[in-house]
Amino acid sequence: MYLTFQTVIGVGLCLLGYHLMKSWLMSHVKTVLITGASAGIGKSFAEVFYRNGFDLVLTARRTERLESVKEELIKSNVNNGKIIL
C-alpha cells in the first residue's frame, strides 16, 4: 500500500481535528458513522471512537471482517455502547 503526501496530511489533520474538538464532540455527538471499518484507518477510527464512549454505525464491503471487528470491540469491554453494522 502506498500513501501519498496528501493522504498522510489529510489523516494527520483528521486526527488533530478530532483531538481539538473532542470536548465538543463528546457533548454534542453520540453516534459516529464509519465507512470502511473492517480494516486500516476505518478500523482504527472505530477503536478510538468506541474507546471514547461513542455509539458506532459501521459499514464495509467485507462483512465477515466487519463482524470480527465488532466482536473485538465488544470483547474489549471499554464501552457499553451500541455497535450497528
N, C-alpha and C positions, 0 to 999 in steps of 0.2 A: 504494500500500500504506500503510495506516495502522497505527501501532503504539500500543498502549495503554500507559499508565504501568506497569501490571503486567507487560506483556511486556518493556519496557525494563529494569525492575528484575530480572525473572527472568533475562534474558540476562546482565545485569551480575553477578548472583550466581553464575551458572554459570561465567562467565569468572574471577571472583575465586576461586571454589572450585577451579577447575582449577589456577590458579597456586599456591594454598596447599597443594594436595595433590599437586603434580607429582612430588615425590620419592617419595612413597608409591606413586603410580600407576606410575611408571617401574620400581619394584622388584617390584610385585605384579601388574600388569595388562599383558598383552602384546597383546591384541586388543580392538578397540573396534567396537561395532555402532553405525552412524549411520543413522538414517532420514531421508528427505528430502534425501539428499546430492547431488541433481542441481543444486541452486541455493540461494541465500540462506545462511542460517546453517548449514544442514546441510553445504553445500559448504565453508564457511569452517572448520567444525569438522574436516572431513575433511582439509583442508590443514594445519591446526595439528597434529592428532594424527599425520599421516603425517610431517610435518617433524620431529616429536619422536620418531620411531622406532617408532611403533606399527604393528601389522598392522591392516588395516581390513576390516570387513564392511559394505558399503554397500547401501542399498536406496532406491528411489524409484519413483514411478509412471512417470516419463518415462525409459524405459530407454536411448533414444538419447542423451539428455543425460548420463545416468549413465556411459555408455561413454566420452563425451568427457571427463568429469571424471577417470575412471580413466586415460585416455591422458595428460592434463595432469599428473597426479601422477607417473606413471611417467617422463615426459619431464623432470620437474624434477630427477631424479637425486639427491634428498636422502635417500632411504631405499631400501634393498633389500628392504623388507618385502613382504608379500603383500597383495593387494587382491582381495577376493572380492565379486562382485556377486550 
